[in-house]
């Protein structure tokens, strides 16, 4: 499918912003494969690489110099303590490649705004809220989960009009930088660094701020039980590190047996499959 002129201009503008400080030859090469570009990798003494969604890497001629790295690091500042940097209002983010002697390169990851099936997702979320499900569990590949979590925050805060907060580990959902990406709508954005900060921040918000909806992505299925137990009157939308419901861990079985849960299976093509009762789905999967 060919891109319209307006779409092409938006992508080029986004790439120019994300790759600010890198050599112009990199931007020109990135624009040529922009519809499938996933990341740009620059490391001292090696030819810069363009990684595409198909897994193919395009290696450019000529090494990446110390002067080019210094210029890029300065242009892409500020960098956080975890060696990450982002572009305000975008989902692109950068990561330093470090050694004991200091930075030896950087990676710029490019996240596409791939909207899942909004109508189906909105229906699943409305039903879960109406049936007072404690949580909607989102399973699928990491990228597909992130798209669904992002869109869920937009739907609950905009379409459903519910106070929503996104506890965002490492900028997976709302983007890096100093302001959240517009794709999460008016939802409040609480960026955190890792697993323990997710639990601490989410538990604190549920206890004191009492949002109507809390959205986050979890690294361990066991952590779902901690948050579900602390949910109170809030509805949770929790991304779980599971590809599907065909191999259900014991932790999920216990959570599903104690609380009323719904689920959404996020597919790579943007489709979603809703599960109205996780307890029944788990029982079927474990037969």
C-alpha positions as CSV (number, residue, x, y, z in Angstrom):
1,X,0.0,0.0,0.0
2,X,1.5,3.3,-1.0
3,X,1.7,6.2,1.4
4,X,0.0,9.5,0.7
5,X,2.1,12.6,0.4
6,X,0.8,13.9,3.8
7,X,1.7,10.5,5.5
8,X,5.2,10.6,3.9
9,X,5.8,14.1,5.2
10,X,4.7,13.2,8.7
11,X,7.0,10.1,8.8
12,X,9.9,12.2,7.4
13,X,9.3,14.9,10.1
14,X,9.2,12.2,12.8
15,X,12.4,10.6,11.6
16,X,14.2,13.9,11.5
17,X,13.1,14.6,15.1
18,X,14.0,11.1,16.3
19,X,17.4,11.0,14.5
20,X,18.4,14.6,15.4
21,X,22.2,14.8,15.7
22,X,23.0,11.8,13.6
23,X,24.8,12.2,10.2
24,X,22.5,13.4,7.3
25,X,23.3,10.2,5.4
26,X,21.6,8.2,8.1
27,X,18.4,10.3,7.8
28,X,18.4,9.9,4.0
29,X,18.8,6.1,4.3
30,X,16.1,5.9,7.0
31,X,13.6,7.8,4.9
32,X,14.1,5.3,2.1
33,X,12.9,2.4,4.3
34,X,10.7,4.4,6.7
35,X,7.6,2.4,6.4
36,X,9.4,-0.7,7.8
37,X,12.1,0.9,10.0
38,X,12.3,-0.4,13.5
39,X,15.6,0.9,14.9
40,X,18.9,2.7,14.0
41,X,22.0,1.4,15.6
42,X,25.3,3.4,15.6
43,X,28.4,2.0,17.2
44,X,31.9,3.4,17.1
45,X,34.1,1.9,14.3
46,X,31.2,0.2,12.5
47,X,28.9,1.1,9.7
48,X,25.5,2.3,11.1
49,X,22.7,-0.2,10.8
50,X,19.0,0.2,9.9
51,X,16.9,-2.6,11.4
52,X,13.6,-3.3,9.8
53,X,10.4,-5.1,11.0
54,X,11.2,-8.1,8.8
55,X,14.5,-8.7,10.8
56,X,16.7,-7.5,7.9
57,X,19.6,-5.1,8.7
58,X,20.8,-2.6,6.2
59,X,24.5,-1.7,6.9
60,X,25.7,1.7,5.6
61,X,29.2,2.2,4.3
62,X,31.7,4.1,6.5
63,X,32.2,3.9,10.2
64,X,30.6,5.9,12.9
65,X,33.2,8.3,14.4
66,X,33.8,9.5,17.9
67,X,33.0,13.1,16.8
68,X,29.6,11.9,15.3
69,X,28.8,10.1,18.6
70,X,29.6,13.2,20.7
71,X,27.5,15.4,18.5
72,X,24.6,13.0,18.7
73,X,24.8,12.6,22.5
74,X,24.8,16.4,22.9
75,X,21.9,17.0,20.5
76,X,19.8,14.2,22.0
77,X,20.2,15.4,25.6
78,X,18.8,15.3,28.3
79,X,19.6,11.7,29.1
80,X,18.2,10.0,32.2
81,X,20.1,8.0,34.7
82,X,19.2,4.8,33.0
83,X,20.9,5.9,29.7
84,X,17.6,6.6,27.9
85,X,16.4,9.7,26.1
86,X,13.2,10.5,24.4
87,X,11.5,13.0,22.1
88,X,8.7,15.0,23.7
89,X,5.3,14.0,22.2
90,X,6.7,11.0,20.3
91,X,7.1,7.3,21.0
92,X,10.6,7.2,19.6
93,X,13.3,6.7,22.2
94,X,17.1,6.4,22.4
95,X,19.4,4.2,24.4
96,X,23.2,4.7,25.0
97,X,25.5,1.8,24.4
98,X,28.1,2.1,27.1
99,X,31.4,0.6,28.1
100,X,33.7,1.2,31.2
101,X,35.3,4.0,29.2
102,X,32.0,5.7,28.4
103,X,29.5,5.8,25.5
104,X,30.5,3.6,22.5
105,X,27.3,4.1,20.5
106,X,23.5,4.5,20.6
107,X,20.3,2.9,19.4
108,X,17.2,4.9,18.3
109,X,14.0,2.8,18.5
110,X,11.1,3.9,16.4
111,X,7.6,3.0,17.6
112,X,4.7,3.1,15.2
113,X,1.3,4.3,16.2
114,X,-0.5,1.1,15.1
115,X,-4.0,1.4,16.4
116,X,-5.7,-1.9,17.3
117,X,-9.4,-2.5,16.5
118,X,-10.8,0.4,18.4
119,X,-14.4,-0.6,18.1
120,X,-13.8,-4.1,19.4
121,X,-11.5,-2.9,22.2
122,X,-13.9,-0.2,23.3
123,X,-16.7,-2.8,23.5
124,X,-14.6,-5.1,25.6
125,X,-13.6,-2.3,28.0
126,X,-17.2,-1.0,28.3
127,X,-18.4,-4.5,29.1
128,X,-15.7,-5.1,31.7
129,X,-16.6,-1.8,33.4
130,X,-20.4,-2.6,33.3
131,X,-19.9,-6.1,34.7
132,X,-17.5,-4.7,37.3
133,X,-14.6,-6.8,36.3
134,X,-11.7,-6.0,38.6
135,X,-9.2,-6.1,35.7
136,X,-8.8,-6.6,32.0
137,X,-5.7,-8.7,31.3
138,X,-4.0,-8.0,28.0
139,X,-1.9,-10.8,26.5
140,X,0.1,-11.1,23.2
141,X,3.5,-10.1,21.9
142,X,5.1,-7.1,23.7
143,X,4.6,-4.8,20.8
144,X,0.9,-5.8,20.3
145,X,0.3,-5.5,24.1
146,X,1.7,-2.0,24.1
147,X,-0.5,-0.9,21.3
148,X,-3.6,-2.2,23.1
149,X,-2.6,-0.7,26.5
150,X,-2.0,2.7,24.8
151,X,-5.3,2.6,23.0
152,X,-7.1,1.4,26.2
153,X,-5.9,4.5,28.1
154,X,-7.2,6.7,25.3
155,X,-10.6,4.9,25.2
156,X,-11.2,4.9,29.0
157,X,-10.2,8.5,29.4
158,X,-11.9,9.9,26.2
159,X,-14.7,7.6,25.1
160,X,-15.8,6.3,28.6
161,X,-14.9,9.6,30.3
162,X,-13.2,7.8,33.3
163,X,-10.3,9.2,35.3
164,X,-7.4,7.1,34.0
165,X,-3.7,6.9,34.9
166,X,-1.0,5.1,33.0
167,X,1.9,3.7,35.1
168,X,4.5,3.4,32.4
169,X,7.6,1.2,32.9
170,X,10.5,2.4,30.7
171,X,8.2,4.4,28.4
172,X,6.5,1.3,26.9
173,X,3.1,2.9,26.7
174,X,3.1,6.7,26.8
175,X,6.5,7.5,25.3
176,X,9.7,8.9,26.8
177,X,10.6,12.5,27.3
178,X,9.1,15.1,29.6
179,X,5.5,14.9,28.4
180,X,3.3,11.9,27.5
181,X,2.5,11.0,24.0
182,X,-0.9,12.3,22.7
183,X,-1.9,8.8,21.8
184,X,-2.9,8.1,25.4
185,X,-5.5,10.9,25.4
186,X,-6.1,12.9,28.5
187,X,-5.0,10.0,30.8
188,X,-2.5,11.0,33.5
189,X,1.0,9.6,32.9
190,X,3.3,8.3,35.6
191,X,6.6,7.1,34.1
192,X,8.6,4.6,36.2
193,X,11.8,2.7,35.7
194,X,11.2,-1.0,36.6
195,X,9.1,-3.7,38.1
196,X,9.3,-2.6,41.8
197,X,8.6,1.0,40.9
198,X,5.5,-0.1,38.9
199,X,4.1,-1.9,42.0
200,X,5.0,0.9,44.4
201,X,3.6,3.7,42.1
202,X,0.4,1.8,41.1
203,X,-0.4,0.7,44.7
204,X,0.2,4.3,45.9
205,X,-2.1,5.8,43.2
206,X,-4.8,3.2,43.9
207,X,-4.7,4.0,47.6
208,X,-4.4,7.8,47.5
209,X,-5.4,9.2,44.1
210,X,-8.1,6.6,43.5
211,X,-8.3,6.7,39.7
212,X,-11.3,5.0,38.1
213,X,-8.9,3.1,35.7
214,X,-5.2,2.2,36.0
215,X,-3.3,1.0,33.0
216,X,0.2,-0.6,33.2
217,X,2.4,-3.4,31.7
218,X,3.8,-6.1,34.0
219,X,7.0,-8.1,33.7
220,X,5.8,-10.9,35.9
221,X,2.3,-12.6,36.0
222,X,2.6,-12.9,39.8
223,X,2.5,-9.1,40.1
224,X,-1.1,-9.1,38.8
225,X,-2.2,-10.6,42.1
226,X,-0.6,-7.7,44.0
227,X,-2.4,-5.0,42.0
228,X,-5.7,-6.8,41.7
229,X,-5.8,-7.1,45.5
230,X,-5.1,-3.4,45.9
231,X,-7.6,-2.3,43.1
232,X,-10.5,-1.4,45.4
233,X,-13.2,0.2,43.2
234,X,-10.8,0.9,40.3
235,X,-10.7,-1.1,37.1
236,X,-7.3,-2.3,36.0
237,X,-5.9,-2.9,32.5
238,X,-2.8,-5.0,32.9
239,X,-0.4,-6.2,30.2
240,X,0.9,-9.6,31.1
241,X,4.0,-11.3,29.6
242,X,2.0,-14.1,28.0
243,X,1.6,-14.8,24.3
244,X,-1.9,-16.3,24.7
245,X,-4.0,-18.3,27.1
246,X,-2.8,-21.7,25.9
247,X,-0.1,-22.0,28.6
248,X,-1.5,-20.6,31.8
249,X,0.8,-20.1,34.8
250,X,-0.4,-21.1,38.3
251,X,-0.3,-17.4,39.4
252,X,-3.0,-16.5,36.8
253,X,-5.1,-19.5,37.9
254,X,-5.1,-18.3,41.4
255,X,-6.0,-14.7,40.5
256,X,-8.8,-15.8,38.1
257,X,-10.3,-18.0,40.8
258,X,-10.5,-15.1,43.3
259,X,-11.5,-12.1,41.3
260,X,-13.8,-11.4,38.3
261,X,-11.5,-10.8,35.4
262,X,-11.8,-10.2,31.6
263,X,-9.1,-10.3,29.0
264,X,-8.0,-9.1,25.6
265,X,-5.8,-11.1,23.2
266,X,-3.7,-8.6,21.2
267,X,-2.7,-9.7,17.7
268,X,0.2,-8.5,15.6
269,X,-2.2,-7.3,12.8
270,X,-4.0,-5.0,15.2
271,X,-6.9,-7.3,15.8
272,X,-8.2,-8.0,19.3
273,X,-10.1,-11.0,20.7
274,X,-12.0,-10.3,23.9
275,X,-12.5,-12.9,26.7
276,X,-15.4,-11.9,28.9
277,X,-14.6,-14.4,31.8
278,X,-10.9,-15.3,32.4
279,X,-11.9,-18.0,34.9
280,X,-13.7,-20.0,32.3
281,X,-10.9,-19.4,29.7
282,X,-8.3,-20.6,32.2
283,X,-10.3,-23.7,33.0
284,X,-10.6,-24.6,29.3
285,X,-6.9,-24.0,28.7
286,X,-5.9,-26.3,31.5
287,X,-8.0,-29.3,30.5
